Structure formats: structure tokens, C-alpha cells
Amino acid sequence: MYSNIASTDVTEEFIDLVARRKTFEVQETRLLSFIDKAENVDELLSIERELERVRFEIERIIGRINYLENATDYSNMNISLYAKAQPTSTVTNGSWEKIVFAFKDGMGVFGRVVIGITTAIVWLFPFIIIVLIFIALFLKYSNVNKKNHK
């Protein structure tokens, strides 16, 4: 029987995400404190754009953290089992059954031999063509030389 078991450890990713979320939250707090200190509209818009980007990253990280927490709460498990093939025919004690079994077994071997030979011929076919071309050229060349020597 064959089995395959696989798992993924997300601990490192989870810890990294929590640390990144804290960093972005500190950055968000600092940006919020800069809003009151903005001297013109351009500075205020620049701070708002950066604040929007930071909040987007925080939301993205929180979403991933929630996904990882749920994935560990509801773990997926795939189990694949494969049984070894059992022989389909058995030989009984009777002489006739033994003869029939031997004949069927022999025909099976004969079929596999024919398939093997056919496969070898198909595989060798390009090489056979090249060899035949060389033989034909050699015979033609040798016949021309014999005629020229006479």
C-alpha cells in the first residue's frame, strides 16, 4: 500500500505578518500626527495618500492573518491510498485448468513480445532507412566502378 502525507508550516509567515502589521500601525499613528502639522493642501494630500497606502497594507496583512488562523482551525487533509493489484486468475488442481491457464499465460507473453518487437522496429525505422540508403549508394557506386574497370 502507498500513502502520501504533506503539510505546510505557516508559523514563520504568521510571525512575520504580525511584526509587519505592528510596524504599519506605528507608521499610521505617526502619519495621523502629521496631519495637524500640515501647512498647506499639498502636504495634507501627500500625507493622506501615504496614510491610505499604509491602511491598505494593514488591511491586507490582517486579511492574511485571519486566513492563516482559519486555515489552521480548519485544516485540510488529503489521504490517498493505493492497493497493490491482486492476481486475477488462479490455477486450480485440475489438469485441464492448468493447460488453459498455461495457454492464456503463453498468449499473454506472446502478445507482449509482439508489442515489444513492433515498438523496437518503429523506434529503429529511421536508422534502418539511413542504413538502406548507404547500402544502395554503396552498391550503385561499386557497380559503377566495376563497369568503369571493364
N, C-alpha and C positions, 0 to 999 in steps of 0.2 A: 504494500500500500504506500502511496506517495502523499505527502502533505506539504503545504507551503504556508508559513506564518510570517507576516511582515507587520512592522509598527513604525510610527514616526514619533520621535520625542520633540515636543514643541516647547520645552521648558526654557531653552535659551532664547527663542524668539519671544516668548511671553515676557521674560525679564527685560529684554531689550525694549520691547514696546512700552512697558511700564516706565522705564527710565526716560524714554523719548517723550512720553506724554507729560511727565513732570517737567522736563526741560521746556517744552512748548507752553505749558501752563505758566511757568515763570516768565517766559518771553511775553505771553499775553498780558500778564499783570504789569510788566514794565511798559508795554505799549499803551495800556489804558492810562497809566500815569503820565505819559507824554501828551495825551490828548488835551489836557488842561493847559499844558505849556506851549501848545502850538501858537505861533504868532500870526500865521496867515492861512488862507484856504488851501494853498498848495501843500503846506506842511500837514495840515489836517487830513487832506485826501491821501497823501502818501502814507500817513500813519494808519488810516482806515484800510487801505489796500493791504498793508502788511498784516494788520490785525485780522483781516478776512482770510488771508493765506494761513496764518497761524491757527485760527479757529478751524479751518478746513482740515488741517493736519491733525489737530486734536480729535476731531470727529472721526476721521479715518482710522486713527490709532485705536480709539475707543471701540469702533466697529469691529476691528480685527481682534482686539482683546475679548470682546463678547463672543465672537465666533469661536475663538480658541477655547474659551471656557465652556461653551455649549458643546463643542466637539469632544471635549474630554468628559463632559457629563453624559453624553450620548455617543459613546464610542461605537464605531463601525467595526464589524468583524466579518471577514470573508473566509469561509472554510471551503477548501477544495479537497476532495478525497477521490483517489483513483484506485480502483481494484485491479489486481493483476488478472489477465484473461485466463479463464479455465479451459481445459481441453473440451472440445465439443463432442468428440466421439470416443467411445471406449471399446476395447476389444473384449469380446466375451470368450468363453471357453470352447465354443463350437468351432469345428474345422471350417465350415462354410463361411461363418462370420469373419474368421481370420483371413481367409482368401479374399473376401470382399474388401476388408479393411486394407489389406496389402495392395490390392489393385487400386483402390481410391488413393492411397498414400503414394503409390508409384505414379499415378496420373498427376497428382499434385506436384511431385518432384519434376516430372517431365514438363509440365506447364511452366514451372519456374525456370527450368533450363532453357526452354524455347524463348521465354521472355528475356533471359539474360543474354543469349546469343543474339537475338534481334537487337537488343539495346547496344551490344558491342559492335554489331555491323553498322548500325546507324551512326554510332559515335565515330567509327573508323572510316566511314564513307568518304569524307573529304580527303583523307590521307590515301585511300585506295585510288581515287580519281587521279591524284597527283602522281602516284607511282605508275599507274597505267599510262599516263601522258609521257612520262620519262621513258618507259619501256617502248612505247610506239615511236618516239623520237629516236631512240637508240636503234631500233630495228630498221627504221627508214634510213638513218644515217649509215648503218652498216651495209644495207642493200645498195645504197648509192656508191659507197666505197668499193664494193665487190664489182659493180658494173664498170666503174672507172678503171679498175686494175686489169680488166679483161681486154 
